[in-house]
Amino acid sequence: VNLKEDVREIKIELVDLKETVHELVTAIDKLAKAVDDLRVEYSAMAMQLTRHEKWIQQIAGKLGIKLEY
């Protein structure tokens, strides 16, 4: 086995390693975006739920209904 072949093999392995790292970074970026999208959606839903709870309390108060917790 000569040195040129060893160097060539190492270069090929490095190229493969770079491709793998690039694919992993891309996958992590997609996952991070999905998590952020879910966080935004959850926040919007939580705000809507809070608003609905307030409305229900207001309606119950106007109708003279005591709501149990």
WOZIMO-V911855 format. One record per run of one state. SS is the DSSP state (a for helix, b for strand, c for the rest). FROM is the first residue (numbers start at 1). TO is the last residue. If there is no record, write none. Layout:
BEGIN
ss->{SS/SS}
from->{FROM/FROM}
to->{TO/TO}
END
This chain:
BEGIN
ss->{c/a/c}
from->{1/3/64}
to->{2/63/69}
END
